[in-house]
């Protein structure tokens, strides 16, 4: 059975209203670490259809741990890869022992947009922001080549905190 991650963006008030109206789904409200006014709502589910009016939907292709809970510090690495590069990247992700052993890693998810198969994302969840920064600066960082050619791959980092833990 395929698992999906549905994502939508909006103001805190609008997303909290959606979260309240669908409280049975366990929707997760996060805030952009770089912009405290930019919110994101996540729905990790087996349902292919989203409760969001305008979702970005990803199929979860792989994760390192059996539990698919999302918690901690969230980092999204988004990129566009041509077919052959995408397939090779997916194989490398699944075999990346350095990432699997990274200090502070909670889980890593390989995601693929359902409306554009060349767009992939790696969602990593960490105990702390520092844990992610340490992995990101390590020579074994899986995405070094894509980040170096950010324009070619439309590469983007986005970090989020859970809104409940904001100061």
C-alpha positions as CSV (number, residue, x, y, z in Angstrom):
1,X,0.0,0.0,0.0
2,X,1.4,3.4,-1.0
3,X,1.7,6.1,1.6
4,X,1.3,9.8,0.6
5,X,2.4,13.0,2.1
6,X,0.0,15.9,1.3
7,X,1.4,19.4,1.9
8,X,-0.3,22.7,1.8
9,X,0.7,26.3,2.8
10,X,-1.1,29.2,4.2
11,X,-1.5,31.5,7.2
12,X,-1.5,30.1,10.7
13,X,-5.2,30.9,11.2
14,X,-6.3,29.2,8.0
15,X,-4.2,26.1,8.5
16,X,-5.3,25.7,12.2
17,X,-8.9,25.9,11.0
18,X,-8.2,23.1,8.5
19,X,-6.4,21.1,11.3
20,X,-9.4,21.6,13.6
21,X,-12.0,20.5,11.0
22,X,-10.0,17.3,10.3
23,X,-8.7,16.6,13.8
24,X,-9.1,12.8,13.3
25,X,-6.3,12.9,10.6
26,X,-3.5,14.1,12.9
27,X,-2.5,16.9,10.6
28,X,0.9,18.4,11.5
29,X,1.3,22.2,11.6
30,X,4.8,23.5,10.9
31,X,6.4,26.9,10.5
32,X,9.2,27.8,8.2
33,X,12.4,28.1,10.2
34,X,13.5,31.2,8.1
35,X,10.1,32.9,8.0
36,X,7.9,32.8,11.0
37,X,4.8,33.9,9.0
38,X,5.0,31.0,6.5
39,X,3.1,27.9,7.7
40,X,2.8,24.4,6.2
41,X,0.3,21.7,7.0
42,X,1.3,18.0,6.5
43,X,-0.9,15.0,6.2
44,X,0.9,11.6,6.1
45,X,-1.7,9.1,5.1
46,X,-2.6,6.1,2.9
47,X,-5.3,8.1,1.2
48,X,-4.4,9.2,-2.3
49,X,-6.9,12.1,-2.1
50,X,-6.1,15.0,0.2
51,X,-8.4,17.0,2.4
52,X,-6.6,20.1,1.3
53,X,-8.0,22.2,-1.5
54,X,-4.6,22.8,-3.2
55,X,-2.2,20.1,-2.0
56,X,1.2,19.2,-3.2
57,X,1.2,15.5,-3.0
58,X,4.1,13.1,-2.7
59,X,4.2,9.4,-2.8
60,X,6.5,8.0,-0.1
61,X,8.9,5.7,-2.0
62,X,11.1,4.7,0.9
63,X,11.9,5.4,4.5
64,X,14.6,4.1,6.8
65,X,12.5,3.2,9.7
66,X,9.2,1.2,9.8
67,X,7.3,3.9,11.7
68,X,6.2,6.8,9.5
69,X,5.7,9.3,12.2
70,X,7.0,12.8,11.5
71,X,8.6,14.7,14.4
72,X,11.6,16.8,15.4
73,X,13.4,19.2,13.1
74,X,12.2,18.8,9.5
75,X,14.4,19.4,6.4
76,X,13.0,19.2,2.9
77,X,15.5,18.9,0.1
78,X,13.6,19.4,-3.2
79,X,15.0,18.8,-6.7
80,X,14.1,18.0,-10.2
81,X,16.0,15.1,-11.8
82,X,15.8,13.7,-15.3
83,X,14.6,10.0,-15.5
84,X,18.0,8.2,-15.4
85,X,19.4,10.5,-12.8
86,X,16.3,10.1,-10.7
87,X,16.4,6.3,-10.8
88,X,20.1,6.3,-9.8
89,X,19.5,8.8,-7.0
90,X,16.7,6.6,-5.7
91,X,19.0,3.6,-5.5
92,X,21.7,5.7,-3.8
93,X,19.2,7.0,-1.3
94,X,18.1,3.5,-0.3
95,X,21.7,2.3,0.1
96,X,23.0,5.4,2.0
97,X,24.4,3.9,5.2
98,X,26.0,7.2,6.2
99,X,22.6,8.9,6.4
100,X,21.1,5.9,8.2
101,X,23.8,6.2,10.9
102,X,23.8,10.0,11.1
103,X,23.7,11.2,14.7
104,X,20.3,12.6,15.6
105,X,18.5,11.3,12.5
106,X,14.9,10.3,13.4
107,X,13.9,9.2,9.9
108,X,14.5,9.9,6.2
109,X,11.8,9.7,3.5
110,X,12.3,9.6,-0.3
111,X,9.3,11.4,-1.8
112,X,8.2,11.8,-5.4
113,X,5.6,14.3,-6.6
114,X,2.5,12.5,-8.0
115,X,1.9,15.2,-10.6
116,X,5.5,15.5,-11.8
117,X,7.6,12.3,-11.5
118,X,10.9,14.2,-12.1
119,X,10.4,16.2,-8.9
120,X,11.7,14.4,-5.9
121,X,12.3,15.3,-2.3
122,X,14.2,14.0,0.7
123,X,12.5,14.7,3.9
124,X,14.8,14.1,6.9
125,X,13.6,14.5,10.5
126,X,16.2,15.2,13.2
127,X,16.3,15.5,17.0
128,X,17.8,19.0,16.6
129,X,18.7,21.6,14.0
130,X,22.3,21.1,14.9
131,X,22.1,17.4,14.0
132,X,20.9,18.3,10.5
133,X,23.6,21.0,10.2
134,X,26.3,18.5,11.1
135,X,25.1,16.0,8.5
136,X,24.7,18.7,5.9
137,X,28.3,19.8,6.3
138,X,29.7,16.3,6.3
139,X,31.6,15.0,3.2
140,X,29.2,12.1,3.0
141,X,26.2,14.4,2.6
142,X,24.1,12.5,0.0
143,X,23.0,15.7,-1.8
144,X,26.3,17.5,-2.2
145,X,26.4,17.2,-6.0
146,X,22.8,18.4,-6.4
147,X,23.3,21.3,-4.1
148,X,26.5,22.4,-5.9
149,X,24.5,22.5,-9.2
150,X,21.4,24.0,-7.6
151,X,20.3,25.8,-10.7
152,X,20.5,22.7,-12.9
153,X,18.5,20.6,-10.4
154,X,16.2,23.3,-9.1
155,X,17.6,22.3,-5.7
156,X,16.1,23.9,-2.6
157,X,16.4,23.4,1.2
158,X,13.5,24.2,3.4
159,X,13.5,23.7,7.2
160,X,10.5,23.6,9.4
161,X,9.7,23.5,13.1
162,X,6.5,22.3,14.6
163,X,4.3,25.4,15.3
164,X,3.5,24.2,18.8
165,X,7.2,24.4,19.8
166,X,7.8,28.0,18.6
167,X,9.0,30.6,21.0
